[in-house]
Amino acid sequence: MQKILVAGSTGYLGSYVVDHLKRRQMDFKAIARNTEKLEKLGLVPDQIIKAQVTDSTTLVGCCDGIEVVISTIGITRQKDGLTYMDVDYQANRNLLDEAIKSGVQKFIYVSVLHGESLTHLQICQAKERFVQDLKTSGLDYCIIRPSGFFSDIREFYEMAKSGRVYLFGDGQIKVNPIHGADLAWRCVEAIFQSEKVIEVGGKEILSHKAIAKIAFEVANKKPKITYIPDWIRKILLRLAALFMSKTQYGPTEFFLNVMAMDMATNQFGSHTIRAFFTQLKAQESR
Ligand SMILES: NC(=O)c1ccc[n+]([C@@H]2O[C@H](COP(=O)([O-])OP(=O)(O)OC[C@H]3O[C@@H](n4cnc5c(N)ncnc54)[C@H](OP(=O)(O)O)[C@@H]3O)[C@@H](O)[C@H]2O)c1
């Protein structure tokens, strides 16, 4: 049984990776700056490494005895004032340096679908710089390229609940978002497979309009959709670039670009969007 180190374990995807490894009784450790979050996931002290991935001095020895690293480290909603280069690139680079020093065999890294052709976006520039470092590191590796996450399509349900969903273009752009549990499963499977790149999305390929329709049905609201023309999206992008700080602009830049892109890819997993929205609704009444 291989010894695995999970970085990013306190996040949406990372916590599902930890849960998956626990359920399969695999031998693993998790690294976090906030170890209380890991205790809440049921990890025992032996499985926990406290470190700040952006500070390489705290990582010394973290990969000793480790055979596989799975990293889901990246900025999504964190407001630490750090850039994607600080976290998505440099923090993963710090971890990779430790992995090389300790003789880790394989490094599994979560980037983003089509990231290699989106390097004009801040987030993808940082992620793909790390991908290049990983490819030339001498370690066996796997780059996971997921489509959107279920944690992000929650917004469709929230808008439907409030009575109106706003979509870019004509709402026909397709995506197959993936549930954290399904993606965690795919990440762990990558340990045993030889693929260097895995593009993966959830089981359902749907248009934004179809996702909105499901959200209205679950929220039990009459469907009302406002379609935002593409020229407005482009103006929003320009304004954001002019008036937002670099750290605020990055997530907005990514969002406004991917909302206009087809993000459908290989289908995987069992979770449905309807079940996810239904679960959100059930949580409201608790
Ligand atoms: N959301 C999407 O639709 C999507 C799609 C494709 C790819 N991805 C990528 O998939 C990866 C995982 O996403 P996710 O939704 O699981 O992200 P998440 O919930 O925000 O988790 C990110 C992890 O990175 C850590 N992290 C972030 N900034 C840090 C910092 N300054 N110092 C130390 N640790 C830091 C977080 O630690 P703390 O808990 O301590 O903050 C957390 O463990 C990300 O790289 C994301 O870009 C996301």
The ligand as a Gaussian input file, in Angstrom:
#p B3LYP/6-31G(d) Opt

LIG

0 1
 N      -13.811000      25.370000      -8.559000
 C      -13.721000      24.914000      -9.789000
 O      -14.716000      24.875000     -10.542000
 C      -12.423000      24.382000     -10.294000
 C      -12.386000      23.860000     -11.561000
 C      -11.184000      23.328000     -12.006000
 C      -10.060000      23.343000     -11.202000
 N      -10.132000      23.889000      -9.954000
 C       -8.911000      23.870000      -9.130000
 O       -8.981000      22.749000      -8.249000
 C       -8.226000      23.031000      -7.072000
 C       -9.063000      22.699000      -5.832000
 O      -10.226000      23.515000      -5.832000
 P      -11.136000      23.604000      -4.527000
 O      -12.477000      24.090000      -4.969000
 O      -11.022000      22.365000      -3.729000
 O      -10.395000      24.824000      -3.773000
 P      -10.548000      25.267000      -2.232000
 O      -11.761000      24.683000      -1.633000
 O      -10.413000      26.749000      -2.180000
 O       -9.244000      24.607000      -1.551000
 C       -7.958000      25.085000      -1.858000
 C       -6.933000      24.524000      -0.893000
 O       -5.719000      25.282000      -1.091000
 C       -5.322000      25.859000       0.176000
 N       -4.797000      27.218000       0.027000
 C       -5.280000      28.226000      -0.727000
 N       -4.568000      29.348000      -0.533000
 C       -3.618000      29.032000       0.389000
 C       -2.568000      29.761000       1.008000
 N       -2.349000      31.062000       0.750000
 N       -1.778000      29.130000       1.900000
 C       -1.995000      27.832000       2.194000
 N       -2.964000      27.073000       1.642000
 C       -3.766000      27.676000       0.743000
 C       -6.580000      25.919000       1.015000
 O       -6.228000      25.953000       2.397000
 P       -7.162000      26.718000       3.482000
 O       -8.349000      25.807000       3.714000
 O       -6.287000      26.843000       4.667000
 O       -7.559000      28.031000       2.864000
 C       -7.318000      24.651000       0.585000
 O       -6.838000      23.550000       1.296000
 C       -7.825000      24.516000      -7.139000
 O       -6.488000      24.619000      -7.561000
 C       -8.750000      25.079000      -8.216000
 O       -8.179000      26.166000      -8.906000
 C      -11.284000      24.387000      -9.488000

